[in-house]
């Protein structure tokens, strides 16, 4: 299986994506439009993003879930901090993975299907 997405890489990807407009990287719209294609390619077994998609799905479920590891009411700021970390990680993970997927699509488009001739 491919490399797992690490937390630091997600934060770096988030920082890169925020400055990508000046450097010509994929736009946020292109990245968001790639999400359904990425999910479809992963479920078909064409793309190796299964573990990363599972982690992003779990993070999304945690963020929207009313049950929290650190509840907001009794812990105030600390209760919101875990959600903020998860949102930040999820944003970085989505940006990093969609960039990786878009690069994979470009490489895949340049491959001509057929058989290898010995």
Backbone as XML, in Angstrom:
<?xml version="1.0"?>
<chain id="A" units="angstrom">
  <residue number="1" name="UNK">
    <atom name="N" x="0.841" y="-1.172" z="0.000"/>
    <atom name="CA" x="0.000" y="0.000" z="0.000"/>
    <atom name="C" x="0.885" y="1.234" z="0.000"/>
  </residue>
  <residue number="2" name="UNK">
    <atom name="N" x="0.370" y="2.319" z="-0.559"/>
    <atom name="CA" x="1.152" y="3.551" z="-0.645"/>
    <atom name="C" x="1.441" y="4.154" z="0.715"/>
  </residue>
  <residue number="3" name="UNK">
    <atom name="N" x="2.179" y="5.235" z="0.686"/>
    <atom name="CA" x="2.533" y="5.911" z="1.933"/>
    <atom name="C" x="1.273" y="6.419" z="2.619"/>
  </residue>
  <residue number="4" name="UNK">
    <atom name="N" x="1.270" y="6.358" z="3.927"/>
    <atom name="CA" x="0.134" y="6.913" z="4.658"/>
    <atom name="C" x="0.326" y="8.411" z="4.817"/>
  </residue>
  <residue number="5" name="UNK">
    <atom name="N" x="-0.795" y="9.090" z="4.859"/>
    <atom name="CA" x="-0.759" y="10.539" z="4.976"/>
    <atom name="C" x="-0.471" y="10.915" z="6.422"/>
  </residue>
  <residue number="6" name="UNK">
    <atom name="N" x="0.614" y="11.607" z="6.641"/>
    <atom name="CA" x="1.004" y="11.994" z="7.996"/>
    <atom name="C" x="0.481" y="13.386" z="8.311"/>
  </residue>
  <residue number="7" name="UNK">
    <atom name="N" x="0.326" y="13.627" z="9.578"/>
    <atom name="CA" x="-0.241" y="14.889" z="10.034"/>
    <atom name="C" x="0.579" y="16.073" z="9.534"/>
  </residue>
  <residue number="8" name="UNK">
    <atom name="N" x="1.882" y="16.007" z="9.639"/>
    <atom name="CA" x="2.728" y="17.110" z="9.188"/>
    <atom name="C" x="2.566" y="17.385" z="7.707"/>
  </residue>
  <residue number="9" name="UNK">
    <atom name="N" x="2.454" y="16.314" z="6.912"/>
    <atom name="CA" x="2.268" y="16.480" z="5.472"/>
    <atom name="C" x="0.941" y="17.162" z="5.178"/>
  </residue>
  <residue number="10" name="UNK">
    <atom name="N" x="-0.073" y="16.866" z="5.976"/>
    <atom name="CA" x="-1.376" y="17.492" z="5.775"/>
    <atom name="C" x="-1.293" y="18.995" z="6.035"/>
  </residue>
  <residue number="11" name="UNK">
    <atom name="N" x="-0.582" y="19.394" z="7.092"/>
    <atom name="CA" x="-0.445" y="20.812" z="7.396"/>
    <atom name="C" x="0.387" y="21.522" z="6.330"/>
  </residue>
  <residue number="12" name="UNK">
    <atom name="N" x="1.415" y="20.865" z="5.837"/>
    <atom name="CA" x="2.238" y="21.454" z="4.772"/>
    <atom name="C" x="1.403" y="21.612" z="3.507"/>
  </residue>
  <residue number="13" name="UNK">
    <atom name="N" x="0.586" y="20.604" z="3.191"/>
    <atom name="CA" x="-0.260" y="20.693" z="2.006"/>
    <atom name="C" x="-1.276" y="21.823" z="2.144"/>
  </residue>
  <residue number="14" name="UNK">
    <atom name="N" x="-1.794" y="22.005" z="3.343"/>
    <atom name="CA" x="-2.737" y="23.094" z="3.579"/>
    <atom name="C" x="-2.059" y="24.445" z="3.338"/>
  </residue>
  <residue number="15" name="UNK">
    <atom name="N" x="-0.860" y="24.610" z="3.865"/>
    <atom name="CA" x="-0.128" y="25.858" z="3.660"/>
    <atom name="C" x="0.186" y="26.066" z="2.180"/>
  </residue>
  <residue number="16" name="UNK">
    <atom name="N" x="0.573" y="24.985" z="1.494"/>
    <atom name="CA" x="0.881" y="25.083" z="0.061"/>
    <atom name="C" x="-0.349" y="25.462" z="-0.748"/>
  </residue>
  <residue number="17" name="UNK">
    <atom name="N" x="-1.487" y="24.867" z="-0.398"/>
    <atom name="CA" x="-2.710" y="25.131" z="-1.157"/>
    <atom name="C" x="-3.191" y="26.561" z="-0.965"/>
  </residue>
  <residue number="18" name="UNK">
    <atom name="N" x="-2.972" y="27.094" z="0.226"/>
    <atom name="CA" x="-3.390" y="28.467" z="0.468"/>
    <atom name="C" x="-2.560" y="29.451" z="-0.340"/>
  </residue>
  <residue number="19" name="UNK">
    <atom name="N" x="-1.329" y="29.079" z="-0.680"/>
    <atom name="CA" x="-0.482" y="29.954" z="-1.478"/>
    <atom name="C" x="-0.389" y="29.486" z="-2.939"/>
  </residue>
  <residue number="20" name="UNK">
    <atom name="N" x="-1.163" y="28.476" z="-3.307"/>
    <atom name="CA" x="-1.051" y="27.898" z="-4.650"/>
    <atom name="C" x="-1.497" y="28.849" z="-5.746"/>
  </residue>
  <residue number="21" name="UNK">
    <atom name="N" x="-2.408" y="29.762" z="-5.430"/>
    <atom name="CA" x="-2.875" y="30.682" z="-6.458"/>
    <atom name="C" x="-1.736" y="31.449" z="-7.092"/>
  </residue>
  <residue number="22" name="UNK">
    <atom name="N" x="-0.761" y="31.823" z="-6.301"/>
    <atom name="CA" x="0.369" y="32.579" z="-6.819"/>
    <atom name="C" x="1.329" y="31.680" z="-7.582"/>
  </residue>
  <residue number="23" name="UNK">
    <atom name="N" x="1.349" y="30.390" z="-7.249"/>
    <atom name="CA" x="2.301" y="29.472" z="-7.884"/>
    <atom name="C" x="1.667" y="28.599" z="-8.954"/>
  </residue>
  <residue number="24" name="UNK">
    <atom name="N" x="0.390" y="28.752" z="-9.220"/>
    <atom name="CA" x="-0.244" y="28.020" z="-10.309"/>
    <atom name="C" x="-0.666" y="26.602" z="-9.979"/>
  </residue>
  <residue number="25" name="UNK">
    <atom name="N" x="-0.868" y="26.257" z="-8.729"/>
    <atom name="CA" x="-1.342" y="24.933" z="-8.358"/>
    <atom name="C" x="-2.819" y="24.780" z="-8.682"/>
  </residue>
  <residue number="26" name="UNK">
    <atom name="N" x="-3.359" y="23.575" z="-8.460"/>
    <atom name="CA" x="-4.782" y="23.370" z="-8.736"/>
    <atom name="C" x="-5.636" y="24.279" z="-7.848"/>
  </residue>
  <residue number="27" name="UNK">
    <atom name="N" x="-6.700" y="24.791" z="-8.422"/>
    <atom name="CA" x="-7.579" y="25.671" z="-7.647"/>
    <atom name="C" x="-8.390" y="24.849" z="-6.658"/>
  </residue>
  <residue number="28" name="UNK">
    <atom name="N" x="-8.961" y="25.518" z="-5.686"/>
    <atom name="CA" x="-9.799" y="24.844" z="-4.701"/>
    <atom name="C" x="-11.003" y="24.193" z="-5.376"/>
  </residue>
  <residue number="29" name="UNK">
    <atom name="N" x="-11.554" y="24.867" z="-6.381"/>
    <atom name="CA" x="-12.689" y="24.298" z="-7.126"/>
    <atom name="C" x="-12.313" y="23.009" z="-7.842"/>
  </residue>
  <residue number="30" name="UNK">
    <atom name="N" x="-11.119" y="22.988" z="-8.455"/>
    <atom name="CA" x="-10.656" y="21.774" z="-9.144"/>
    <atom name="C" x="-10.439" y="20.638" z="-8.154"/>
  </residue>
  <residue number="31" name="UNK">
    <atom name="N" x="-9.925" y="20.986" z="-6.978"/>
    <atom name="CA" x="-9.696" y="19.964" z="-5.952"/>
    <atom name="C" x="-11.018" y="19.390" z="-5.451"/>
  </residue>
  <residue number="32" name="UNK">
    <atom name="N" x="-11.992" y="20.268" z="-5.189"/>
    <atom name="CA" x="-13.290" y="19.797" z="-4.703"/>
    <atom name="C" x="-14.029" y="18.996" z="-5.774"/>
  </residue>
  <residue number="33" name="UNK">
    <atom name="N" x="-13.885" y="19.401" z="-7.030"/>
    <atom name="CA" x="-14.508" y="18.653" z="-8.126"/>
    <atom name="C" x="-13.868" y="17.279" z="-8.297"/>
  </residue>
  <residue number="34" name="UNK">
    <atom name="N" x="-12.617" y="17.137" z="-7.868"/>
    <atom name="CA" x="-11.918" y="15.853" z="-7.987"/>
    <atom name="C" x="-12.363" y="14.847" z="-6.931"/>
  </residue>
  <residue number="35" name="UNK">
    <atom name="N" x="-12.956" y="15.323" z="-5.838"/>
    <atom name="CA" x="-13.354" y="14.411" z="-4.756"/>
    <atom name="C" x="-14.264" y="13.271" z="-5.207"/>
  </residue>
  <residue number="36" name="UNK">
    <atom name="N" x="-15.371" y="13.538" z="-5.918"/>
    <atom name="CA" x="-16.220" y="12.416" z="-6.348"/>
    <atom name="C" x="-15.486" y="11.441" z="-7.275"/>
  </residue>
  <residue number="37" name="UNK">
    <atom name="N" x="-14.650" y="11.967" z="-8.166"/>
    <atom name="CA" x="-13.880" y="11.085" z="-9.056"/>
    <atom name="C" x="-12.897" y="10.243" z="-8.257"/>
  </residue>
  <residue number="38" name="UNK">
    <atom name="N" x="-12.288" y="10.846" z="-7.238"/>
    <atom name="CA" x="-11.331" y="10.127" z="-6.407"/>
    <atom name="C" x="-12.028" y="9.008" z="-5.637"/>
  </residue>
  <residue number="39" name="UNK">
    <atom name="N" x="-13.198" y="9.295" z="-5.090"/>
    <atom name="CA" x="-13.953" y="8.267" z="-4.362"/>
    <atom name="C" x="-14.344" y="7.139" z="-5.302"/>
  </residue>
  <residue number="40" name="UNK">
    <atom name="N" x="-14.814" y="7.492" z="-6.493"/>
    <atom name="CA" x="-15.215" y="6.486" z="-7.480"/>
    <atom name="C" x="-14.021" y="5.622" z="-7.904"/>
  </residue>
  <residue number="41" name="UNK">
    <atom name="N" x="-12.890" y="6.241" z="-8.183"/>
    <atom name="CA" x="-11.697" y="5.487" z="-8.597"/>
    <atom name="C" x="-11.193" y="4.596" z="-7.469"/>
  </residue>
  <residue number="42" name="UNK">
    <atom name="N" x="-11.322" y="5.051" z="-6.230"/>
    <atom name="CA" x="-10.884" y="4.245" z="-5.092"/>
    <atom name="C" x="-11.796" y="3.042" z="-4.906"/>
  </residue>
  <residue number="43" name="UNK">
    <atom name="N" x="-13.103" y="3.255" z="-5.001"/>
    <atom name="CA" x="-14.029" y="2.127" z="-4.825"/>
    <atom name="C" x="-13.900" y="1.107" z="-5.946"/>
  </residue>
  <residue number="44" name="UNK">
    <atom name="N" x="-13.488" y="1.540" z="-7.121"/>
    <atom name="CA" x="-13.266" y="0.604" z="-8.238"/>
    <atom name="C" x="-11.917" y="-0.105" z="-8.153"/>
  </residue>
  <residue number="45" name="UNK">
    <atom name="N" x="-11.071" y="0.332" z="-7.223"/>
    <atom name="CA" x="-9.759" y="-0.275" z="-7.069"/>
    <atom name="C" x="-8.714" y="0.253" z="-8.029"/>
  </residue>
  <residue number="46" name="UNK">
    <atom name="N" x="-9.007" y="1.350" z="-8.711"/>
    <atom name="CA" x="-8.067" y="1.931" z="-9.665"/>
    <atom name="C" x="-7.054" y="2.836" z="-8.966"/>
  </residue>
  <residue number="47" name="UNK">
    <atom name="N" x="-7.469" y="3.451" z="-7.870"/>
    <atom name="CA" x="-6.637" y="4.417" z="-7.143"/>
    <atom name="C" x="-6.410" y="3.879" z="-5.741"/>
  </residue>
  <residue number="48" name="UNK">
    <atom name="N" x="-5.229" y="4.113" z="-5.200"/>
    <atom name="CA" x="-4.859" y="3.514" z="-3.907"/>
    <atom name="C" x="-5.149" y="4.419" z="-2.707"/>
  </residue>
  <residue number="49" name="UNK">
    <atom name="N" x="-6.232" y="5.151" z="-2.718"/>
    <atom name="CA" x="-6.528" y="6.093" z="-1.645"/>
    <atom name="C" x="-7.464" y="5.568" z="-0.577"/>
  </residue>
  <residue number="50" name="UNK">
    <atom name="N" x="-7.659" y="4.270" z="-0.464"/>
    <atom name="CA" x="-8.635" y="3.704" z="0.454"/>
    <atom name="C" x="-8.422" y="4.075" z="1.911"/>
  </residue>
  <residue number="51" name="UNK">
    <atom name="N" x="-7.210" y="3.887" z="2.410"/>
    <atom name="CA" x="-6.927" y="4.193" z="3.810"/>
    <atom name="C" x="-7.075" y="5.692" z="4.079"/>
  </residue>
  <residue number="52" name="UNK">
    <atom name="N" x="-6.565" y="6.508" z="3.187"/>
    <atom name="CA" x="-6.663" y="7.951" z="3.369"/>
    <atom name="C" x="-8.116" y="8.416" z="3.338"/>
  </residue>
  <residue number="53" name="UNK">
    <atom name="N" x="-8.928" y="7.854" z="2.430"/>
    <atom name="CA" x="-10.343" y="8.216" z="2.398"/>
    <atom name="C" x="-11.050" y="7.773" z="3.675"/>
  </residue>
  <residue number="54" name="UNK">
    <atom name="N" x="-10.683" y="6.611" z="4.196"/>
    <atom name="CA" x="-11.277" y="6.130" z="5.443"/>
    <atom name="C" x="-10.931" y="7.070" z="6.597"/>
  </residue>
  <residue number="55" name="UNK">
    <atom name="N" x="-9.684" y="7.528" z="6.657"/>
    <atom name="CA" x="-9.280" y="8.461" z="7.714"/>
    <atom name="C" x="-10.013" y="9.798" z="7.576"/>
  </residue>
  <residue number="56" name="UNK">
    <atom name="N" x="-10.165" y="10.282" z="6.347"/>
    <atom name="CA" x="-10.884" y="11.537" z="6.137"/>
    <atom name="C" x="-12.360" y="11.391" z="6.489"/>
  </residue>
  <residue number="57" name="UNK">
    <atom name="N" x="-12.944" y="10.237" z="6.181"/>
    <atom name="CA" x="-14.340" y="9.987" z="6.532"/>
    <atom name="C" x="-14.515" y="9.936" z="8.044"/>
  </residue>
  <residue number="58" name="UNK">
    <atom name="N" x="-13.582" y="9.276" z="8.728"/>
    <atom name="CA" x="-13.641" y="9.201" z="10.193"/>
    <atom name="C" x="-13.495" y="10.589" z="10.810"/>
  </residue>
  <residue number="59" name="UNK">
    <atom name="N" x="-12.607" y="11.411" z="10.271"/>
    <atom name="CA" x="-12.438" y="12.773" z="10.787"/>
    <atom name="C" x="-13.699" y="13.598" z="10.570"/>
  </residue>
  <residue number="60" name="UNK">
    <atom name="N" x="-14.321" y="13.446" z="9.410"/>
    <atom name="CA" x="-15.571" y="14.160" z="9.133"/>
    <atom name="C" x="-16.661" y="13.728" z="10.101"/>
  </residue>
  <residue number="61" name="UNK">
    <atom name="N" x="-16.764" y="12.420" z="10.327"/>
    <atom name="CA" x="-17.769" y="11.908" z="11.266"/>
    <atom name="C" x="-17.517" y="12.445" z="12.669"/>
  </residue>
  <residue number="62" name="UNK">
    <atom name="N" x="-16.265" y="12.530" z="13.076"/>
    <atom name="CA" x="-15.930" y="13.056" z="14.401"/>
    <atom name="C" x="-16.331" y="14.521" z="14.521"/>
  </residue>
  <residue number="63" name="UNK">
    <atom name="N" x="-16.077" y="15.279" z="13.473"/>
    <atom name="CA" x="-16.370" y="16.713" z="13.510"/>
    <atom name="C" x="-17.877" y="16.968" z="13.598"/>
  </residue>
  <residue number="64" name="UNK">
    <atom name="N" x="-18.671" y="16.232" z="12.827"/>
    <atom name="CA" x="-20.113" y="16.478" z="12.807"/>
    <atom name="C" x="-20.859" y="15.734" z="13.906"/>
  </residue>
  <residue number="65" name="UNK">
    <atom name="N" x="-20.207" y="14.806" z="14.575"/>
    <atom name="CA" x="-20.849" y="14.020" z="15.628"/>
    <atom name="C" x="-21.132" y="14.872" z="16.862"/>
  </residue>
  <residue number="66" name="UNK">
    <atom name="N" x="-22.294" y="14.660" z="17.485"/>
    <atom name="CA" x="-22.581" y="15.392" z="18.725"/>
    <atom name="C" x="-21.788" y="14.837" z="19.914"/>
  </residue>
  <residue number="67" name="UNK">
    <atom name="N" x="-21.247" y="13.636" z="19.783"/>
    <atom name="CA" x="-20.434" y="13.035" z="20.838"/>
    <atom name="C" x="-18.988" y="13.434" z="20.593"/>
  </residue>
  <residue number="68" name="UNK">
    <atom name="N" x="-18.336" y="13.949" z="21.611"/>
    <atom name="CA" x="-17.002" y="14.509" z="21.469"/>
    <atom name="C" x="-16.051" y="13.895" z="22.485"/>
  </residue>
  <residue number="69" name="UNK">
    <atom name="N" x="-14.795" y="13.761" z="22.102"/>
    <atom name="CA" x="-13.778" y="13.282" z="23.025"/>
    <atom name="C" x="-13.576" y="14.303" z="24.145"/>
  </residue>
  <residue number="70" name="UNK">
    <atom name="N" x="-13.532" y="15.563" z="23.789"/>
    <atom name="CA" x="-13.435" y="16.660" z="24.761"/>
    <atom name="C" x="-14.665" y="17.555" z="24.577"/>
  </residue>
  <residue number="71" name="UNK">
    <atom name="N" x="-15.697" y="17.388" z="25.405"/>
    <atom name="CA" x="-16.929" y="18.173" z="25.222"/>
    <atom name="C" x="-16.707" y="19.674" z="25.405"/>
  </residue>
  <residue number="72" name="UNK">
    <atom name="N" x="-17.443" y="20.473" z="24.624"/>
    <atom name="CA" x="-17.269" y="21.920" z="24.621"/>
    <atom name="C" x="-17.786" y="22.575" z="25.901"/>
  </residue>
  <residue number="73" name="UNK">
    <atom name="N" x="-18.918" y="22.135" z="26.400"/>
    <atom name="CA" x="-19.573" y="22.834" z="27.512"/>
    <atom name="C" x="-18.697" y="22.864" z="28.769"/>
  </residue>
  <residue number="74" name="UNK">
    <atom name="N" x="-18.270" y="21.730" z="29.330"/>
    <atom name="CA" x="-17.502" y="21.842" z="30.575"/>
    <atom name="C" x="-16.043" y="22.283" z="30.362"/>
  </residue>
  <residue number="75" name="UNK">
    <atom name="N" x="-15.516" y="22.089" z="29.173"/>
    <atom name="CA" x="-14.092" y="22.368" z="28.971"/>
    <atom name="C" x="-13.817" y="23.627" z="28.157"/>
  </residue>
  <residue number="76" name="UNK">
    <atom name="N" x="-14.848" y="24.305" z="27.722"/>
    <atom name="CA" x="-14.755" y="25.571" z="26.985"/>
    <atom name="C" x="-13.736" y="25.520" z="25.850"/>
  </residue>
  <residue number="77" name="UNK">
    <atom name="N" x="-12.670" y="26.276" z="25.958"/>
    <atom name="CA" x="-11.686" y="26.404" z="24.876"/>
    <atom name="C" x="-11.053" y="25.058" z="24.527"/>
  </residue>
  <residue number="78" name="UNK">
    <atom name="N" x="-10.757" y="24.244" z="25.545"/>
    <atom name="CA" x="-10.127" y="22.948" z="25.280"/>
    <atom name="C" x="-11.062" y="22.022" z="24.501"/>
  </residue>
  <residue number="79" name="UNK">
    <atom name="N" x="-12.361" y="22.165" z="24.738"/>
    <atom name="CA" x="-13.342" y="21.370" z="24.009"/>
    <atom name="C" x="-13.412" y="21.736" z="22.536"/>
  </residue>
  <residue number="80" name="UNK">
    <atom name="N" x="-13.140" y="22.987" z="22.237"/>
    <atom name="CA" x="-13.137" y="23.428" z="20.838"/>
    <atom name="C" x="-11.809" y="23.149" z="20.157"/>
  </residue>
  <residue number="81" name="UNK">
    <atom name="N" x="-10.747" y="23.025" z="20.932"/>
    <atom name="CA" x="-9.408" y="22.830" z="20.362"/>
    <atom name="C" x="-9.310" y="21.515" z="19.599"/>
  </residue>
  <residue number="82" name="UNK">
    <atom name="N" x="-9.890" y="20.437" z="20.135"/>
    <atom name="CA" x="-9.796" y="19.160" z="19.429"/>
    <atom name="C" x="-10.544" y="19.222" z="18.099"/>
  </residue>
  <residue number="83" name="UNK">
    <atom name="N" x="-11.677" y="19.933" z="18.073"/>
    <atom name="CA" x="-12.408" y="20.093" z="16.814"/>
    <atom name="C" x="-11.603" y="20.939" z="15.823"/>
  </residue>
  <residue number="84" name="UNK">
    <atom name="N" x="-10.957" y="21.985" z="16.309"/>
    <atom name="CA" x="-10.155" y="22.844" z="15.438"/>
    <atom name="C" x="-8.987" y="22.067" z="14.831"/>
  </residue>
  <residue number="85" name="UNK">
    <atom name="N" x="-8.353" y="21.226" z="15.633"/>
    <atom name="CA" x="-7.248" y="20.405" z="15.128"/>
    <atom name="C" x="-7.763" y="19.436" z="14.060"/>
  </residue>
  <residue number="86" name="UNK">
    <atom name="N" x="-8.917" y="18.833" z="14.317"/>
    <atom name="CA" x="-9.473" y="17.882" z="13.345"/>
    <atom name="C" x="-9.857" y="18.579" z="12.044"/>
  </residue>
  <residue number="87" name="UNK">
    <atom name="N" x="-10.455" y="19.746" z="12.132"/>
    <atom name="CA" x="-10.831" y="20.492" z="10.924"/>
    <atom name="C" x="-9.589" y="20.877" z="10.137"/>
  </residue>
  <residue number="88" name="UNK">
    <atom name="N" x="-8.569" y="21.333" z="10.837"/>
    <atom name="CA" x="-7.321" y="21.715" z="10.168"/>
    <atom name="C" x="-6.673" y="20.514" z="9.501"/>
  </residue>
  <residue number="89" name="UNK">
    <atom name="N" x="-6.609" y="19.389" z="10.224"/>
    <atom name="CA" x="-6.024" y="18.184" z="9.639"/>
    <atom name="C" x="-6.835" y="17.731" z="8.434"/>
  </residue>
  <residue number="90" name="UNK">
    <atom name="N" x="-8.166" y="17.738" z="8.556"/>
    <atom name="CA" x="-9.023" y="17.292" z="7.458"/>
    <atom name="C" x="-8.846" y="18.174" z="6.231"/>
  </residue>
  <residue number="91" name="UNK">
    <atom name="N" x="-8.788" y="19.478" z="6.420"/>
    <atom name="CA" x="-8.580" y="20.387" z="5.286"/>
    <atom name="C" x="-7.253" y="20.097" z="4.599"/>
  </residue>
  <residue number="92" name="UNK">
    <atom name="N" x="-6.206" y="19.937" z="5.387"/>
    <atom name="CA" x="-4.901" y="19.625" z="4.807"/>
    <atom name="C" x="-4.882" y="18.278" z="4.119"/>
  </residue>
  <residue number="93" name="UNK">
    <atom name="N" x="-5.550" y="17.287" z="4.722"/>
    <atom name="CA" x="-5.588" y="15.947" z="4.136"/>
    <atom name="C" x="-6.343" y="15.948" z="2.813"/>
  </residue>
  <residue number="94" name="UNK">
    <atom name="N" x="-7.462" y="16.654" z="2.767"/>
    <atom name="CA" x="-8.242" y="16.727" z="1.520"/>
    <atom name="C" x="-7.424" y="17.434" z="0.443"/>
  </residue>
  <residue number="95" name="UNK">
    <atom name="N" x="-6.772" y="18.519" z="0.800"/>
    <atom name="CA" x="-5.965" y="19.242" z="-0.187"/>
    <atom name="C" x="-4.802" y="18.387" z="-0.687"/>
  </residue>
  <residue number="96" name="UNK">
    <atom name="N" x="-4.111" y="17.717" z="0.222"/>
    <atom name="CA" x="-2.970" y="16.882" z="-0.175"/>
    <atom name="C" x="-3.417" y="15.709" z="-1.032"/>
  </residue>
  <residue number="97" name="UNK">
    <atom name="N" x="-4.491" y="15.061" z="-0.634"/>
    <atom name="CA" x="-4.930" y="13.866" z="-1.367"/>
    <atom name="C" x="-5.526" y="14.211" z="-2.721"/>
  </residue>
  <residue number="98" name="UNK">
    <atom name="N" x="-6.258" y="15.323" z="-2.801"/>
    <atom name="CA" x="-6.801" y="15.701" z="-4.110"/>
    <atom name="C" x="-5.681" y="16.128" z="-5.054"/>
  </residue>
  <residue number="99" name="UNK">
    <atom name="N" x="-4.641" y="16.774" z="-4.523"/>
    <atom name="CA" x="-3.501" y="17.114" z="-5.374"/>
    <atom name="C" x="-2.827" y="15.843" z="-5.891"/>
  </residue>
  <residue number="100" name="UNK">
    <atom name="N" x="-2.639" y="14.885" z="-5.006"/>
    <atom name="CA" x="-2.045" y="13.598" z="-5.391"/>
    <atom name="C" x="-2.915" y="12.892" z="-6.432"/>
  </residue>
  <residue number="101" name="UNK">
    <atom name="N" x="-4.234" y="12.946" z="-6.238"/>
    <atom name="CA" x="-5.161" y="12.313" z="-7.182"/>
    <atom name="C" x="-5.119" y="12.998" z="-8.541"/>
  </residue>
  <residue number="102" name="UNK">
    <atom name="N" x="-5.111" y="14.322" z="-8.548"/>
    <atom name="CA" x="-5.053" y="15.045" z="-9.826"/>
    <atom name="C" x="-3.768" y="14.720" z="-10.589"/>
  </residue>
  <residue number="103" name="UNK">
    <atom name="N" x="-2.652" y="14.595" z="-9.870"/>
    <atom name="CA" x="-1.399" y="14.190" z="-10.520"/>
    <atom name="C" x="-1.513" y="12.769" z="-11.061"/>
  </residue>
  <residue number="104" name="UNK">
    <atom name="N" x="-2.170" y="11.884" z="-10.318"/>
    <atom name="CA" x="-2.377" y="10.500" z="-10.755"/>
    <atom name="C" x="-3.221" y="10.473" z="-12.019"/>
  </residue>
  <residue number="105" name="UNK">
    <atom name="N" x="-4.258" y="11.313" z="-12.084"/>
    <atom name="CA" x="-5.104" y="11.362" z="-13.282"/>
    <atom name="C" x="-4.304" y="11.792" z="-14.506"/>
  </residue>
  <residue number="106" name="UNK">
    <atom name="N" x="-3.425" y="12.759" z="-14.337"/>
    <atom name="CA" x="-2.610" y="13.233" z="-15.463"/>
    <atom name="C" x="-1.682" y="12.123" z="-15.939"/>
  </residue>
  <residue number="107" name="UNK">
    <atom name="N" x="-1.004" y="11.444" z="-14.987"/>
    <atom name="CA" x="-0.117" y="10.327" z="-15.363"/>
    <atom name="C" x="-0.899" y="9.212" z="-16.027"/>
  </residue>
  <residue number="108" name="UNK">
    <atom name="N" x="-2.069" y="8.915" z="-15.510"/>
    <atom name="CA" x="-2.888" y="7.819" z="-16.041"/>
    <atom name="C" x="-3.359" y="8.124" z="-17.462"/>
  </residue>
  <residue number="109" name="UNK">
    <atom name="N" x="-3.648" y="9.389" z="-17.726"/>
    <atom name="CA" x="-4.118" y="9.772" z="-19.064"/>
    <atom name="C" x="-3.028" y="9.601" z="-20.118"/>
  </residue>
  <residue number="110" name="UNK">
    <atom name="N" x="-1.773" y="9.613" z="-19.698"/>
    <atom name="CA" x="-0.686" y="9.489" z="-20.663"/>
    <atom name="C" x="-0.300" y="8.047" z="-20.935"/>
  </residue>
  <residue number="111" name="UNK">
    <atom name="N" x="-0.926" y="7.098" z="-20.247"/>
    <atom name="CA" x="-0.637" y="5.678" z="-20.445"/>
    <atom name="C" x="-1.545" y="5.132" z="-21.542"/>
  </residue>
  <residue number="112" name="UNK">
    <atom name="N" x="-0.963" y="4.405" z="-22.472"/>
    <atom name="CA" x="-1.741" y="3.785" z="-23.547"/>
    <atom name="C" x="-2.003" y="2.337" z="-23.157"/>
  </residue>
  <residue number="113" name="UNK">
    <atom name="N" x="-3.291" y="1.954" z="-23.011"/>
    <atom name="CA" x="-3.574" y="0.579" z="-22.612"/>
    <atom name="C" x="-3.138" y="-0.414" z="-23.689"/>
  </residue>
  <residue number="114" name="UNK">
    <atom name="N" x="-2.695" y="-1.549" z="-23.257"/>
    <atom name="CA" x="-2.254" y="-2.589" z="-24.195"/>
    <atom name="C" x="-1.424" y="-3.620" z="-23.466"/>
  </residue>
  <residue number="115" name="UNK">
    <atom name="N" x="-0.711" y="-4.381" z="-24.217"/>
    <atom name="CA" x="0.121" y="-5.443" z="-23.650"/>
    <atom name="C" x="1.589" y="-5.100" z="-23.853"/>
  </residue>
  <residue number="116" name="UNK">
    <atom name="N" x="2.389" y="-5.555" z="-22.913"/>
    <atom name="CA" x="3.828" y="-5.366" z="-23.026"/>
    <atom name="C" x="4.366" y="-6.438" z="-23.970"/>
  </residue>
  <residue number="117" name="UNK">
    <atom name="N" x="5.127" y="-6.022" z="-24.946"/>
    <atom name="CA" x="5.710" y="-6.956" z="-25.902"/>
    <atom name="C" x="7.129" y="-7.258" z="-25.441"/>
  </residue>
  <residue number="118" name="UNK">
    <atom name="N" x="7.425" y="-8.552" z="-25.213"/>
    <atom name="CA" x="8.789" y="-8.881" z="-24.744"/>
    <atom name="C" x="9.841" y="-8.667" z="-25.794"/>
  </residue>
</chain>
